[in-house]
Amino acid sequence: MDHFVRIVFDNLEEHSKLDESVFPNQNLLETINGKPVIEIPLARSLNEAESDEFADRLSAFMFENGYDNFDIEISVDDLNDDEVTKKW
């Protein structure tokens, strides 16, 4: 599995593609319930501390830009080196 950050929006009205100059390699996806998802590939896996810091910075960026109904998912390695997704 590739390493990624996903921003899952609660509804279509909240979503607009984030500025590509900030996240140039983003992919637009959709949940099975039709919620828009922006997936941002990561070059490597983040450990738990790094993923927490990344989520804090990303959520602050999102709030500053007027978004308030979203979830953040980040792929992380667990203690067994199996990849899992952590949600905030």
Phi, psi and omega per residue, in radians:
M1 nan 2.441 3.084
D2 -1.296 2.818 3.106
H3 -1.602 2.450 -3.006
F4 -2.738 2.868 2.904
V5 -2.147 2.343 3.072
R6 -2.148 2.387 3.035
I7 -1.943 2.018 -3.112
V8 -1.823 2.083 -3.122
F9 -1.588 2.535 -3.118
D10 -1.248 -0.533 -3.127
N11 -2.638 2.887 -3.082
L12 -1.163 -0.531 -3.110
E13 -1.158 -0.518 -3.126
E14 -1.311 -0.385 -2.954
H15 -1.564 2.357 2.809
S16 -2.606 2.605 -3.059
K17 -1.070 2.257 3.129
L18 -1.128 2.646 -3.108
D19 -0.882 2.094 -3.094
E20 -1.206 -0.274 3.058
S21 -1.269 -0.427 3.092
V22 -1.505 -0.767 -3.134
F23 -2.197 1.418 -3.013
P24 -1.225 -0.367 -3.067
N25 -1.954 0.774 -3.102
Q26 -1.547 2.630 3.086
N27 -2.088 2.433 3.090
L28 -1.678 2.119 -3.138
L29 -2.150 -3.130 3.110
E30 -2.544 2.439 3.064
T31 -1.308 2.975 3.109
I32 -1.149 -0.330 3.096
N33 -1.595 0.081 3.101
G34 1.502 0.155 3.113
K35 -1.365 2.395 3.120
P36 -1.262 2.502 -3.140
V37 -2.330 2.299 2.987
I38 -1.846 2.164 3.125
E39 -1.893 2.246 -3.136
I40 -2.035 1.996 -3.136
P41 -1.169 2.542 3.045
L42 -1.941 2.577 -3.129
A43 -1.254 -0.432 -3.111
R44 -2.671 2.951 3.086
S45 -1.288 2.539 3.066
L46 -1.804 2.499 3.021
N47 -1.380 3.105 -3.037
E48 -1.074 -0.747 -3.141
A49 -1.131 -0.748 3.117
E50 -1.126 -0.716 -3.132
S51 -1.182 -0.645 3.074
D52 -1.089 -0.781 3.135
E53 -1.140 -0.739 3.122
F54 -1.065 -0.792 3.141
A55 -1.100 -0.700 3.107
D56 -1.084 -0.790 -3.121
R57 -1.193 -0.730 -3.140
L58 -1.144 -0.746 3.136
S59 -1.136 -0.664 3.079
A60 -1.090 -0.744 3.090
F61 -1.062 -0.783 -3.122
M62 -1.103 -0.807 3.126
F63 -1.081 -0.735 3.131
E64 -1.084 -0.472 -3.110
N65 -1.736 0.282 2.982
G66 1.561 0.102 3.100
Y67 -1.604 2.382 3.115
D68 -2.442 -0.054 3.126
N69 -2.117 1.435 -3.102
F70 -2.684 2.792 2.991
D71 -2.107 2.662 3.085
I72 -2.042 2.293 3.054
E73 -2.132 2.330 3.137
I74 -2.287 2.294 3.069
S75 -1.268 2.346 3.121
V76 -2.413 2.771 3.036
D77 -1.588 2.315 3.066
D78 -1.542 -3.016 -3.079
L79 -1.111 -0.401 -3.129
N80 -1.677 0.218 -3.102
D81 1.096 0.275 3.004
D82 -1.554 2.443 -3.091
E83 -1.433 2.363 3.102
V84 -2.344 2.955 3.090
T85 -1.921 2.284 3.119
K86 -1.849 2.325 -3.136
K87 -1.892 2.582 3.025
W88 -2.059 nan nan
